[in-house]
Structures are given as structure tokens and as C-alpha cells.
């Protein structure tokens, strides 16, 4: 079973968008997919509710309850865990006995880079990650690679304590799709294909981490 934790010390970095798109991709692929929402705002759970009528529905689990692990169905193929904003390395450490991979989205602004660097450093130092028991990586999010600012930010991210495993370009398509309970993977138009391709390195990395 693939189990992925999405965590960041900073709000507004696209954590829930990353979690819902991961869940949607595997659901569209025919996997029995669960999305655990540990945020009291319940944005991920509301997304699941809007998606409930689709053949590729995703099962929402309330991760704010202590017994949420017991509610994961035995037939689940993929579990994505969306943590609240402001997570600490200690919060992540508590879940490392359950997941096989941790992803931290980082935006290409000086404020985000400055705020996230210590968090990433702390994550990299956790015992199970340091020993290679759990894979951990950075997702460069809302990138605009045609700008010098994003290019410099990507270079800065490469100096972080964890590898950059994917670059996701900025597009309003994510906002529109998630508002409908969908994802870019629910569409086949040429306009979204290149953005879908942005995710291929991430999926390849996750396959290796769960092998």
C-alpha cells in the first residue's frame, strides 16, 4: 500500500492541492484511494464530498480523530495524509511509523524559502528519514520557470537538506478543478497535458519509495 504524508510548516503553500491531486491521480488509475484530512478546516474532506459522484471517488477520513488509522479500509491501495498548516518536525515524526514517503511543497518566494528551510532541515534529521526507512522530498510548487525569480528559487531549493522531486508550474487550472472536486487528471484536453507531465517525476519517485 502506498502511504504518503504531505506536510509543511507554512500555510498557503498548496499542501491540500498537492494531496487532492495525488489522491485523484491514483483514483483515476483505478486504485482504492483514501484521503486522510488532519486539518480542522476540512478542505480535503469537502473536496472528497464534491467528488463523491464520480467513478473515481476518494474516501475521506477525518484525521482529527485519534482512531483514524483504524478507519482505513483493509482494501485500500493508496493513503494520502494531508496535515494542518504549521506542522512541526515532531508532528511528522509521529506518523513516520505509518507512511513510506513525506512530501513538503515549497513556493518560490523568499519568504517561503526562508520559512521552510529550517523545517526541511529538521525533517531530514528525523531518524527514520535519515536511515532511509522513509523517503522524503520537496515539491517546488507554483513555479514560473520562465522567470528569473523562479529559476533562482529552484537553485536555492536544491541546496535544501532534501531533494526536489518535482516542479509544478503555476496555473489557475488547479483552483478551478479542486473547486469542482476534481483534478487536472480528470481532464484530457491538450491545455492540461503539459501540467500533467509536471507530475511524472513525482510519481516515478513515489513508485521507488514504495517498492
C-alpha positions as MATLAB code, in Angstrom:
seq = 'XXXXXXXXXXXXXXXXXXXXXXXXXXXXXXXXXXXXXXXXXXXXXXXXXXXXXXXXXXXXXXXXXXXXXXXXXXXXXXXXXXXXXXXXXXXXXXXXXXXXXXXXXXXXXXXXXXXXXXXXXXXXXXXXXXXXXXXXXXXXXXXXXXXXXXXXXXXXXXXXXXXXXXXXXXXXXXXXXXXXXXXXXXXXXXXXXXXXXXXXXXXXXXXXXXX';
ca = [
       0.000    0.000    0.000;
       1.279    3.456   -0.914;
       1.143    5.836    2.060;
       2.132    9.459    1.519;
       2.267   12.280    4.064;
       2.010   15.911    2.926;
       3.421   18.340    5.476;
       4.655   21.915    5.734;
       5.402   24.425    8.437;
       3.795   27.156    6.330;
       0.210   27.727    5.263;
      -0.799   28.646    1.724;
       1.900   26.545    0.066;
      -0.525   24.326   -1.885;
      -0.408   21.389    0.500;
      -4.069   20.424    0.105;
      -3.941   20.880   -3.666;
      -0.984   18.505   -3.745;
      -2.801   15.994   -1.535;
      -6.048   16.068   -3.516;
      -4.266   15.779   -6.866;
      -2.236   12.820   -5.668;
      -5.401   11.147   -4.429;
      -7.246   11.895   -7.664;
      -4.439   10.530   -9.829;
      -4.431    7.173   -8.088;
      -8.226    7.029   -8.002;
      -8.399    7.705  -11.739;
      -5.836    4.900  -12.168;
      -8.341    2.572  -10.533;
      -6.734    2.419   -7.089;
      -8.854    2.320   -3.951;
      -7.746    5.652   -2.548;
      -8.166    7.213    0.895;
      -7.541   10.851    1.776;
      -6.933   11.486    5.471;
      -7.619   15.119    6.358;
      -5.937   16.121    9.625;
      -6.868   19.787    9.238;
      -9.860   21.047   11.227;
     -10.783   23.280    8.261;
     -11.659   20.027    6.435;
     -10.851   21.381    2.954;
      -9.680   17.986    1.699;
     -12.767   16.255    3.074;
     -15.024   18.799    1.372;
     -13.187   18.111   -1.896;
     -13.878   14.389   -1.445;
     -17.545   15.117   -0.865;
     -17.769   17.104   -4.097;
     -16.107   14.192   -5.879;
     -18.351   11.508   -4.399;
     -20.478   11.084   -7.538;
     -17.524   10.222   -9.780;
     -16.448    6.678  -10.601;
     -13.020    7.648   -9.264;
     -14.297    8.814   -5.882;
     -11.858    9.181   -2.984;
     -12.796    8.060    0.520;
     -12.391   10.862    3.102;
     -11.219   10.065    6.616;
     -11.321   12.581    9.463;
      -7.708   12.653   10.611;
      -8.503   14.894   13.576;
      -9.884   11.831   15.369;
      -7.439    9.747   17.364;
      -8.598    6.433   15.891;
      -8.365    7.441   12.224;
      -5.874    4.676   11.398;
      -8.423    2.075   12.460;
     -10.883    3.500    9.919;
      -8.638    2.882    6.895;
     -10.297    0.060    4.881;
      -8.269   -3.120    4.537;
      -8.720   -2.971    0.760;
      -7.138    0.472    0.368;
      -4.357    0.716   -2.240;
      -3.281    4.288   -1.524;
      -3.494    6.566    1.506;
      -2.697   10.277    1.256;
      -2.469   12.230    4.518;
      -2.990   15.994    4.465;
      -1.648   17.583    7.642;
      -2.617   21.011    9.022;
      -0.629   24.135    8.236;
       2.109   24.879   10.727;
       3.205   21.288   11.205;
       6.410   20.684   13.127;
       9.064   18.042   12.619;
       7.737   16.368   15.785;
       4.266   16.150   14.215;
       5.765   14.465   11.164;
       7.851   12.107   13.287;
       4.707   10.759   14.961;
       3.479    9.449   11.585;
       6.708    8.048   10.185;
       5.944    4.579   11.509;
       2.879    4.539    9.227;
       3.913    6.205    5.936;
       6.502    5.385    3.301;
       7.016    8.876    1.921;
       6.852   12.510    3.031;
       6.377   15.447    0.662;
       6.849   19.124    1.501;
       5.568   21.697   -1.024;
       7.612   24.900   -1.161;
       6.712   28.096   -3.004;
       9.339   30.111   -4.910;
       9.221   33.263   -2.803;
      11.998   34.499   -0.499;
       9.619   34.375    2.471;
       8.649   30.755    1.796;
      12.228   29.667    1.203;
      13.363   31.296    4.430;
      10.480   29.826    6.435;
      10.722   26.298    5.027;
      14.474   25.736    5.075;
      14.704   25.024    8.847;
      11.619   22.782    8.653;
      13.119   20.748    5.803;
      16.406   20.522    7.710;
      14.549   19.172   10.752;
      12.620   16.651    8.643;
      15.831   15.399    7.051;
      17.256   14.819   10.530;
      14.438   12.567   11.747;
      15.721    9.075   12.455;
      13.557    7.071   10.039;
      14.245    9.515    7.212;
      17.960    9.795    7.949;
      18.247    5.996    7.906;
      16.353    5.702    4.618;
      13.346    3.928    6.126;
      11.010    6.683    4.862;
      11.599    8.669    1.668;
      11.268   12.456    1.876;
      11.358   15.139   -0.776;
      10.421   18.673   -1.761;
       7.841   19.644   -4.373;
       8.634   23.029   -5.918;
       5.115   24.396   -6.233;
       3.509   27.168   -8.305;
       6.675   27.627  -10.269;
       7.027   30.054  -13.148;
      10.177   28.685  -14.778;
      10.168   31.395  -17.447;
      11.010   33.948  -14.735;
      14.397   34.574  -13.177;
      12.804   34.619   -9.729;
      11.571   31.028  -10.045;
      14.861   29.918  -11.529;
      16.780   31.374   -8.591;
      14.286   29.899   -6.143;
      14.740   26.454   -7.681;
      18.503   26.775   -7.324;
      18.008   27.704   -3.663;
      15.694   24.722   -3.105;
      18.348   22.401   -4.489;
      20.551   23.457   -1.584;
      17.951   22.267    0.945;
      18.534   19.144    3.032;
      16.027   17.101    0.980;
      15.901   16.538   -2.797;
      13.499   18.409   -5.072;
      11.468   15.575   -6.593;
       9.144   17.616   -8.845;
       8.423   21.104  -10.168;
       4.763   22.018  -10.610;
       4.070   25.074  -12.714;
       1.550   27.687  -11.673;
      -1.870   27.537  -13.342;
      -5.427   28.540  -12.427;
      -6.451   25.071  -13.572;
      -5.690   23.725  -10.112;
      -8.054   26.230   -8.499;
     -10.868   25.523  -10.941;
     -10.517   21.748  -10.751;
     -10.338   21.475   -6.970;
     -13.350   23.734   -6.605;
     -15.327   21.118   -8.537;
     -13.997   18.172   -6.566;
     -11.789   17.237   -9.474;
      -8.152   17.415  -10.525;
      -6.170   18.033  -13.677;
      -6.029   14.251  -14.074;
      -9.774   14.149  -14.682;
      -9.326   16.030  -17.958;
      -7.809   15.056  -21.298;
      -7.566   18.414  -23.027;
      -4.292   19.443  -24.627;
      -4.232   22.541  -22.395;
      -3.696   20.479  -19.237;
      -1.433   17.771  -20.658;
       1.803   19.634  -20.083;
       0.811   20.326  -16.473;
       0.018   16.636  -16.013;
       3.513   15.884  -17.292;
       4.952   18.008  -14.476;
       3.856   15.263  -12.082;
       5.610   12.365  -13.829;
       8.901   12.712  -11.894;
       6.933   12.747   -8.641;
       5.004    9.583   -9.491;
       8.233    7.860  -10.506;
       9.824    8.866   -7.199;
       6.808    7.587   -5.251;
       6.934    4.242   -7.073;
      10.539    3.831   -5.986;
       9.749    4.831   -2.423;
       7.003    2.217   -2.135;
       8.933   -0.575   -3.887;
];
